[in-house]
C-alpha cells in the first residue's frame, strides 16, 4: 500500500470508531431523556394524586360542615 492508501485507511478507522462512539452516546442520551420524561410524568401523577387526596379530605369536611349549618338554619337553631 502506498502512503496515501495507508492514510485513508487510518482515517477510515478513526471515523468508524468515532461513528460508533457517537452512536452509542446518542442512544444513551435518548435513554436518559426517556427515563427523565418518565420520572417527570410519575412526579406529576404523584402531585396530582396528592392534590386530589387533599381535596378529598378537605371538601367532604366542608360539605359536612355546611350541611350541619344548613340543618341548624332549617331548624331555627343559632
DOMI-444110 format. One record per residue (C-alpha): residue in three letters; z, x, y. Coordinates in Angstrom, 1 decimal. Example, Ala and Ser with C-alpha at 12.3 -4.5 7.8 and 13.67 -1.06 7.14 Angstrom:
<res=Ala, w=7.8, u=12.3, v=-4.5>
<res=Ser, w=7.1, u=13.7, v=-1.1>
***
This chain:
<res=Unk, w=0.0, u=0.0, v=0.0>
<res=Unk, w=-0.7, u=1.1, v=3.5>
<res=Unk, w=1.9, u=1.3, v=6.2>
<res=Unk, w=0.7, u=-1.9, v=7.7>
<res=Unk, w=1.0, u=-3.8, v=4.4>
<res=Unk, w=4.5, u=-2.5, v=3.9>
<res=Unk, w=5.5, u=-3.5, v=7.4>
<res=Unk, w=4.1, u=-7.1, v=6.9>
<res=Unk, w=5.8, u=-7.2, v=3.5>
<res=Unk, w=9.2, u=-6.3, v=5.1>
<res=Unk, w=8.7, u=-8.7, v=8.0>
<res=Unk, w=7.8, u=-11.4, v=5.5>
<res=Unk, w=11.0, u=-10.8, v=3.5>
<res=Unk, w=13.1, u=-10.8, v=6.7>
<res=Unk, w=11.6, u=-14.1, v=7.8>
<res=Unk, w=12.1, u=-15.6, v=4.4>
<res=Unk, w=15.8, u=-14.7, v=4.4>
<res=Unk, w=16.2, u=-16.0, v=7.9>
<res=Unk, w=14.4, u=-19.2, v=7.0>
<res=Unk, w=16.8, u=-19.8, v=4.0>
<res=Unk, w=19.8, u=-18.9, v=6.2>
<res=Unk, w=18.9, u=-21.3, v=9.0>
<res=Unk, w=18.0, u=-24.0, v=6.5>
<res=Unk, w=21.5, u=-23.7, v=4.9>
<res=Unk, w=23.1, u=-23.7, v=8.4>
<res=Unk, w=21.1, u=-26.8, v=9.3>
<res=Unk, w=22.3, u=-28.5, v=6.1>
<res=Unk, w=25.9, u=-27.5, v=6.8>
<res=Unk, w=25.6, u=-28.8, v=10.3>
<res=Unk, w=24.3, u=-32.2, v=9.2>
<res=Unk, w=27.0, u=-32.5, v=6.6>
<res=Unk, w=29.6, u=-31.7, v=9.2>
<res=Unk, w=28.2, u=-34.2, v=11.6>
<res=Unk, w=28.2, u=-36.9, v=8.9>
<res=Unk, w=31.8, u=-36.2, v=8.0>
<res=Unk, w=32.7, u=-36.3, v=11.7>
<res=Unk, w=31.0, u=-39.6, v=12.1>
<res=Unk, w=32.7, u=-41.0, v=9.0>
<res=Unk, w=36.1, u=-39.8, v=10.3>
<res=Unk, w=35.4, u=-41.3, v=13.7>
<res=Unk, w=34.4, u=-44.6, v=12.1>
<res=Unk, w=37.6, u=-44.6, v=10.0>
<res=Unk, w=39.7, u=-43.9, v=13.1>
<res=Unk, w=38.1, u=-46.8, v=14.9>
<res=Unk, w=38.7, u=-49.1, v=11.9>
<res=Unk, w=42.4, u=-48.0, v=11.8>
<res=Unk, w=42.8, u=-48.6, v=15.6>
<res=Unk, w=41.1, u=-52.0, v=15.4>
<res=Unk, w=43.4, u=-52.9, v=12.4>
<res=Unk, w=46.4, u=-51.7, v=14.4>
<res=Unk, w=45.4, u=-53.9, v=17.3>
<res=Unk, w=44.9, u=-56.9, v=15.1>
<res=Unk, w=48.2, u=-56.3, v=13.4>
<res=Unk, w=49.9, u=-56.2, v=16.8>
<res=Unk, w=48.0, u=-59.4, v=17.8>
<res=Unk, w=49.0, u=-60.9, v=14.5>
<res=Unk, w=52.7, u=-60.2, v=15.2>
<res=Unk, w=52.7, u=-61.0, v=18.9>
<res=Unk, w=50.5, u=-64.1, v=19.1>
<res=Unk, w=52.4, u=-66.1, v=16.4>
<res=Unk, w=55.7, u=-65.4, v=18.1>
<res=Unk, w=54.2, u=-66.5, v=21.4>
<res=Unk, w=52.8, u=-69.7, v=19.8>
<res=Unk, w=56.2, u=-70.4, v=18.1>
<res=Unk, w=58.0, u=-69.9, v=21.4>
<res=Unk, w=55.5, u=-72.2, v=23.3>
<res=Unk, w=55.9, u=-74.9, v=20.6>
<res=Unk, w=59.6, u=-74.8, v=20.9>
<res=Unk, w=59.3, u=-75.1, v=24.7>
<res=Unk, w=56.9, u=-78.0, v=24.4>
<res=Unk, w=59.1, u=-79.7, v=21.9>
<res=Unk, w=62.1, u=-79.3, v=24.3>
<res=Unk, w=59.9, u=-80.7, v=27.2>
<res=Unk, w=58.8, u=-83.7, v=25.0>
<res=Unk, w=62.4, u=-84.4, v=24.0>
<res=Unk, w=63.5, u=-84.0, v=27.6>
<res=Unk, w=65.9, u=-81.1, v=27.0>
<res=Unk, w=66.3, u=-78.3, v=29.5>
***
